[in-house]
Amino acid sequence: MPKHPFEFVELPAERSTTKPRTTGLTMMLDFGVPVGRLEDLLTLVAPHVDLIKIAVGTSRIYRETYLDQKILLCESHHVKPFIGGQFLEYLVATQGFDAAEAYFAEAKRVGFRAIEVSDNCVPLTSDQRKGLIAGAVEAGLEVHGEVGSKDTKQTAEELIGQAKDCLEAGAGVVLVEAAEIVVDGEVKRDLIGALKAELPADKVIYELPGPWIAGTSLSDVYGLKKFLIEEFGPDANIANVMPDDVFETEALRCGLSVVGPKEMPKAAE
């Protein structure tokens, strides 16, 4: 094992450090990180990131050889890349559900092992959601289901029902849309509490908000991260972490970021 500085400072025992992790997942957003920068970044953060979302429909814009380099680079660091769900939403909206089969085949051909199925912007019925997930699984892909909308706020019961649909259809995990859990800068604690009570904690990943949600500030992002770690512990599942924030997020999990211990131990007084 490589040596770390300050090893006499103990890290939380609850924090999973061995990959592949089943809890304490960090999903990083990639809106077009150059391969050279990603390689440099992963030399530092790869131990602390599990999934990378190739966001929205950017997969269509890459040169195939470049995307292949990126996928292979991620996998060499034991980080799993996947296609963001809004690309599939766009396809369904413009070409219909029959085009999904070709989409799944193409995702596999270019090297992806996983995709996301969401309805952030294009609503899906329960049967449509389950059908897309089951079709992707049948095609040999891992599926990350996403629940919630960027436009229409839903109840806890609706989100729980959608999440259960995802899992029953074969999704490995479910991501919860940030726009549902942070409204006007305030974390919807009751909503997260309801999801926590009804869904298996190791199957749900909570997304952080970003500039695509009107009125979002950096303090809102940090506030939700802090809340999730307080609510679920160091092994909270957190998604939509920006590349430059992965290392800080790991420090926050371990109590080593801006907010640390809340009281001084007797031995230090």
N, C-alpha and C positions, 0 to 999 in steps of 0.2 A: 504494500500500500504506500502511495506517495506521502511524504511528510508534509504537514501543514504548520504554519507558524502559529504561535500562541495555543498549542494543543492542550495546555492546562485549563483553558476556558472550555467548559463542557457545552456541547450543543444539545438541543432537546432530544431525548431518547425517542420521542414520538415521531420524529422526522425520518421518513424513509429515505435511505441514501443509496440503496442498491437498485439498479435498473435491470429488467423492466419493473417499474413500480405499478402497483394496483391502486394505491392511494397517494395523495400528495402530488397529483399530476399538475404540471405546468404546461400550458399550451401557448406557444408564441405565434403572433401574427406576422405574416410575411406579405407585404403589399408590393414586393419587388426588390428584395435585398439582393445586391450583386453577389455572385458566387464568391468572389475574392473576399468581400466583407463578411459574408456568412461563414466562410472557412475560418477567418480570423476570430469571429465572434464565438464559434463553437469550440475553439480551443480553450476558451474560458468558461462558457456557460453550458456546454453539453451535459455535464453531470447533473444539471439542475433543470433541464428542459426535456420533456417527453414527447410532445407533439408540436408540429409546425403546420399551421393552416396556410396553404397557398390561397390567399384571400380572394374573395368574390370571383370574377371571371378572368383573373390575370393569367390563368393557365393557357388560355387561347392566344395570348399575345407573345409568349416566349418563342424563341427558336427552339425546335425540338431538341437539338443537341445540347443547348444551354440548360433546358429544363431537366434533361437527363443527368447532366452534371450535378445539378442542385439536389435531385432526388438521391443520387448515389452518395453525395457528400453527407446528407442528413443520415442516411442509413449507416454509413461508416462510423458515425458518432452515436449510433443506437438511439436516434431520434426519428420518429415516424412522421413523414409528411403526408398531408391529405388535402383534397380539393375542397375549398369552401362551398357551402351549400347554395349560395346565390347564383352560382354558375348553372347548376341544375334547375333552379327556379327559372332562370332566363330561358333555358332550353325548352322547358315545359310550356312556358308562356308563349314562346314564338313558334315552336314546332310540334307541340302536343306531347302527350305521354308516350306515344309510340316511339319517340326518338330516344327514350331513356335507355333502351337496350344497346343502341349504338354508342351512347355516352359511356355506359359501364364498360363496354368492350374497349373503347379508346382509352379510358382511364387505365385499364390494365395493360394495354399495349405500350403506353408510354412509361410505365413503371410504377404507377401508384398502386398501393395495396389497400388504400382506404379512401372513402369519400364521405362528405357530409350530406345529409338530407334535411332540409329546413323549409320553412315557409315564412321567412322574415317579411317578404314583400308580396309574394304570390300565395294566397291562402290555399291550404290543402284540406280536404275532408279527411276524416279518420281512415276511410278505405284507401284514399289516394296515398296518404302518408305510409300506411302499412304496405301498400302495393309496391311503392318505390323502394322501400327498405328491403322487402323480401326479394325483389328483383335484383337488387345490388348484391345481396348475400348469395343468391343463387348463381350470380355471375362470378362469385369468388372474391368479392370485396368485403372488407371490414366496413361497417357503417357507424358513423357518429351522428346520431339523431340530434336535431336542435328543435327546441320548443319556444314559442313566444314570437311576438311580432315587433317590428320597429315602429309600426304605425298605430296598432289597435291594442290597448291594454286589456289583458285577460285576467280572469279570476284564478285563484290558486287551484280550484277544482278543475278548471279547463286545462291549466298547464300540467297538472298531475295526470289527467286523463291522456293528454298528448304524450307525456313521457312514458306512461305505461304502454301505450300503443307502440311507441318506438322499441321498447325493450321486448315486448311480446313478438314483434315482427322480426327481431334478430339484431337490433342495434347493440353494439358493445357498451356504449356510454351515451348519455344524453347531455347536451349543452343547453343551458338556460340563457336566453337572450337578455342582454344587459338592460335594454330599454324597458323590460318588464320589472326589473328589481331596483332600479335607481330612477326616481322621478323627481325632477326639479332639485337635483342634488341630494335628495334624501333617500337613504336605503330603506326599502320596504321590508322591515324586519319581520313583520307578521307573515308576509308571503314566503320569505325564506324559511321561517319556522315551520310553516305548513308543508312546504316541499321536503324539508328535513324529516318531518314526522312520517311522511307517506312513502318516500322513495329511498332505496338503498344508497347510503352516502358514497359508496365506492363507485356508483354508476352515474353520478351527477357531477357535472363540471359547470361552475358558475362563471359567466363571461363578465369581463370588465367593460365599462362604457368607453367610448372614444369620441372623436370630433364629429363622427357621423350622427351622433345624437345631439340635438340642439341643446345648447346651454351647458354642455358638459365641461367641467373644469378639471385641471390636473388634481386638485384636491378632492374632487368627487371620485376619481379613479383610485387615489390612495386611500380614501375613506372606506371604499368598498373592500379593497384588499385587506385592510386592517380589520374590518368587521368580520370578513370570512374567516380569517385566521383566529380571531377571538372566538368565533362561533363553533368552528370545526377543528381548531387546533392547528399545529404546524403542518399537518398532512391534509389541509384543505385542498380541494381541487379547484384550480384557478385557470381561466382561459382568457385569451385576448391580451396577453402580456406583450407589450411592445419590445422589440429587440434590445433596445438600450436599457430596459427596465428589468430584464430577467435576473441579473445578478443581485440587484437591490431587492427584488421580490424574495429571493432565497434568503437574503439577510433578514428581511422582515419576518419570514417564517421562523427564523432562529432567534428572534428577539434582539437582533444586532443592527436594526435599521434606526430610523428617526425616533420611533417609539420603542423603548426598552422596558426594563423592569419598573414596576409601579411603586416599589418601596425598597428601602435599604435594609439588607439583612442585619441581624443583631451583630454578627461577627465583624461587620464593616463599620459599625458605629464607634 
